[in-house]
Amino acid sequence: MTPDALARLHAQCFMLPPPWSAADFAQMLSDPACVMLHRADAEALHAFVLFRLAADEAELLTLATAPAARRKGFARALVCDGLAAVARRGARQCFLEVAATNIAARGLYQTLGFAQVGQRKAYYRGAEGVADALVLKAKLST
């Protein structure tokens, strides 16, 4: 998947936090500690998830699903597959940050075993305003 395609989808999904650029994605994709999974067909990129590993921890950096592809299970499947992939590479726990205002993502993460372990006040700032970041953690199966 190209950095440009990832950036276009990310821009469709995020205003707060601000979307990442193609250069941001190119940098992440060149990092051997990053794991990216996606769902696409010949017509479109439907969803992707990006993780980064550090020692025995993983961080879910971003998850994006095209508006027309939502509620079809892509995000759940990608996160589950990604968690399994980082666990195979030695991660024992996974962290992520999610905007407190992103109710859909928070619900998904809760059903996948993530629990809140922290909060960063006014962490996300962009054209849409300001939002707290909730820090979530899940233990991974070995």
NUKOL-771057 format. One line per 3 residues: number of its first residue (from 1); their letters; for each residue x, y, z of C-alpha. Coordinates in pm, 1 decimal, decimal comma, always signed. Layout:
BEGIN
NUM) A) X:Y:Z  ...
***
This chain:
BEGIN
1) MTP) +0,0:+0,0:+0,0  +140,2:+337,9:-93,2  +198,8:+620,0:+153,8
4) DAL) -21,1:+844,1:-64,3  -315,6:+602,4:-44,1  -275,1:+571,2:+332,8
7) ARL) -261,1:+950,3:+373,8  -574,2:+999,1:+158,3  -772,7:+751,3:+368,4
10) HAQ) -636,7:+895,1:+693,8  -751,7:+1242,3:+583,6  -1104,1:+1105,1:+522,8
13) CFM) -1112,9:+971,6:+878,1  -942,3:+1230,3:+1098,1  -969,0:+1598,1:+1169,6
16) LPP) -887,8:+1561,8:+1539,9  -619,7:+1444,3:+1574,3  -498,5:+1595,1:+1246,4
19) PWS) -438,0:+1344,3:+965,4  -90,8:+1218,9:+883,5  +88,2:+1305,5:+561,0
22) AAD) +222,8:+1070,7:+296,0  +571,4:+1152,4:+427,7  +463,9:+1043,0:+776,8
25) FAQ) +342,2:+711,0:+638,7  +654,3:+663,6:+424,5  +868,0:+704,9:+734,6
28) MLS) +659,8:+455,2:+933,3  +653,5:+200,1:+652,0  +1033,7:+213,4:+628,1
31) DPA) +1069,8:+140,0:+1000,9  +1127,5:-233,8:+1063,3  +962,5:-195,7:+1405,2
34) CVM) +630,9:-104,8:+1239,0  +362,4:-350,6:+1134,3  +95,4:-234,2:+888,9
37) LHR) -204,9:-438,8:+779,8  -475,5:-332,2:+537,8  -792,2:-440,8:+361,9
40) ADA) -840,3:-338,3:+0,6  -979,4:-460,5:-325,0  -913,4:-357,7:-685,3
43) EAL) -1131,0:-51,0:-637,9  -1030,8:+97,2:-303,0  -839,7:+85,1:+21,7
46) HAF) -1103,4:+6,5:+284,8  -905,9:+15,2:+609,1  -562,3:-10,5:+763,2
49) VLF) -393,3:-36,1:+1101,5  -38,9:+53,5:+1198,1  +151,3:-76,2:+1501,8
52) RLA) +504,0:-10,1:+1629,7  +704,9:-248,9:+1848,9  +952,2:-156,9:+2122,7
55) ADE) +1096,4:-442,4:+2329,9  +798,1:-639,4:+2464,3  +545,5:-361,3:+2404,1
58) AEL) +345,9:-261,2:+2099,5  +164,6:+60,6:+2029,1  -131,9:+82,7:+1797,8
61) LTL) -40,2:+406,8:+1621,9  -344,5:+455,6:+1402,4  -647,5:+278,7:+1262,0
64) ATA) -854,5:+413,0:+973,9  -1163,5:+280,8:+797,2  -1312,7:+448,1:+491,3
67) PAA) -1656,2:+593,6:+566,9  -1821,6:+365,9:+307,7  -1653,5:+57,9:+460,0
70) RRK) -1754,7:+111,6:+822,1  -1964,3:-136,8:+1019,7  -1837,7:-426,4:+806,2
73) GFA) -1585,9:-569,5:+1053,5  -1269,2:-444,1:+881,6  -1139,1:-251,0:+1182,9
76) RAL) -1204,6:-535,3:+1427,8  -1038,9:-791,6:+1201,3  -736,4:-568,5:+1137,1
79) VCD) -681,6:-493,4:+1505,4  -716,4:-861,8:+1598,3  -478,2:-969,2:+1321,3
82) GLA) -236,8:-690,8:+1415,2  -237,7:-783,0:+1782,1  -162,2:-1143,1:+1689,1
85) AVA) +121,1:-1028,5:+1459,7  +288,6:-811,8:+1723,6  +245,6:-1086,4:+1983,8
88) RRG) +427,8:-1327,4:+1748,9  +708,8:-1070,3:+1736,4  +735,2:-1068,0:+2116,5
91) ARQ) +491,8:-801,0:+2236,3  +324,5:-887,6:+2566,8  +108,6:-576,4:+2590,9
94) CFL) -25,0:-312,0:+2358,6  -92,5:+54,8:+2424,1  -284,0:+311,4:+2224,5
97) EVA) -417,4:+662,3:+2252,8  -768,8:+748,5:+2139,4  -953,2:+1077,7:+2141,7
100) ATN) -1205,0:+1080,9:+2424,8  -1458,7:+1207,0:+2169,6  -1414,0:+902,2:+1941,9
103) IAA) -1694,3:+692,1:+2087,0  -1693,8:+430,2:+1808,5  -1321,0:+357,1:+1844,6
106) RGL) -1344,3:+349,4:+2222,8  -1622,7:+90,9:+2200,8  -1423,9:-125,1:+1961,1
109) YQT) -1112,9:-115,6:+2177,8  -1310,0:-200,3:+2491,9  -1458,9:-510,1:+2327,2
112) LGF) -1105,9:-616,8:+2230,5  -982,5:-608,7:+2589,1  -830,8:-261,8:+2611,5
115) AQV) -877,1:-74,7:+2939,3  -800,3:+285,9:+3023,5  -474,3:+335,7:+3213,1
118) GQR) -429,0:+709,2:+3169,7  -554,2:+1034,6:+3024,7  -378,5:+1326,9:+2859,2
121) KAY) -578,8:+1648,4:+2894,6  -617,2:+1857,9:+2577,8  -369,4:+1630,3:+2397,9
124) YRG) -524,3:+1650,3:+2051,8  -546,9:+1993,0:+1889,4  -664,9:+2070,6:+1539,6
127) AEG) -913,5:+2255,3:+1323,4  -1197,7:+2072,7:+1499,1  -1091,7:+2189,6:+1845,2
130) VAD) -928,7:+2014,5:+2137,4  -981,4:+1667,2:+2284,8  -834,3:+1461,8:+2565,1
133) ALV) -643,2:+1146,3:+2475,0  -730,1:+831,8:+2664,7  -438,4:+591,5:+2708,1
136) LKA) -554,1:+230,1:+2677,3  -368,9:-95,7:+2736,4  -435,8:-460,8:+2657,6
139) KLS) -237,4:-766,1:+2762,7  -157,2:-994,4:+2472,8  -178,0:-1370,6:+2464,7
142) T) +148,4:-1552,6:+2422,2
***
